[in-house]
């Protein structure tokens, strides 16, 4: 099979609705460890809610007729979002995980063609924020170069490319378990963090 041409975003837009949901689910899997770390440190939130939502999303991808109340799941997610008053770095990354899953649920509740791009940006922006926090520079030009060249950002781009390529190679989503394993990334988040 020849690799589809076009920019990453153009290729992402060419996916069908089911493939876009799978893309967002795989990226969300990699964001959940950030939420779990925040919950562990702050005592706020409940990572099992995020895991349950993802379980239901993967189930819907496998069984299109599965009866799942995604409105109820969205309410559960809203209940475990970090408090607005908490502006810590960890809370912002945890909020990104909730945002990605909420966007995913919005897609399951109605057509949202740009949602996959939004989740892609959320994940990349979290990496940018982490690089800026750990290695920041006042010089905007140097910071842009750092974002482009940093190992974590390269890993993020490679990961998103790998997910997109897996979906393009398997449009029927026969290898959902492999895609989910790719997304789980052995428990390591997009920031290179894990609970272990």
Residue, then its C-alpha position, 0 to 999 in steps of 0.5 A: x500500500x502506498x503512503x497517502x500524500x499530503x500534510x499530517x493534518x490533511x491526512x488526518x482529515x481524510x480519515x473516516x469518523x470511526x478512524x478519527x475516534x480511534x486516533x483520538x482514543x490512542x492519543x488520549x491513552x497517552x495523556x491519561x498517565x499525566x492525569x493519574x500523576x496529578x491525582x496521585x500528587x494532589x489527591x484530587x480526581x479519579x483516574x479510574x473514571x478516565x480509564x472507564x471512559x476509554x474502555x467504553x470508547x474502545x468497546x464502541x469501536x469494536x461493537x458499533x451497536x454497543x449501547x453506551x450513554x456518552x452523555x452520562x460519561x461526559x458528566x462523570x468526566x466533568x466531575x473529576x476535572x481538576x479544580x479551576x482554581x488549581x493553576x499548577x502545571x500538573x493540573x493543566x496537564x490533567x485538564x488536557x487529558x480530560x479535554x481530549x476525552x471530552x472532545x472524543x465523547x463530543x465526537x461520539x455524540x455528534x459529528x465533529x470533523x475537527x476534533x481529531x486535529x484538536x486532540x492532536x494539538x492538545x497533546x502537542x501543546x502539553x509537550x511544548x509546555x513541558x519543554x518550556x517549563x523544564x528548558x525554557x528560554x526568554x529568546x523566542x527564536x531559541x525556544x522555537x528551535x528547542x520545540x522543533x528539535x527536542x527529543x520529547x517533541x520528536x517522540x510526540x510527532x513520531x507517535x502521532x505519525x505512527x498512529x495515523x499510519x496504523x489507521x491508514x494501513x488498517x482502515x477497517x480497524x481490525x487491529x484495534x488491540x494493537x492500536x490501543x497498546x500503541x496508545x498506552x505506550x507502556x504507561x509512559x505519557x506524552x511527557x515521558x512520565x509514568x507512574x512507575 
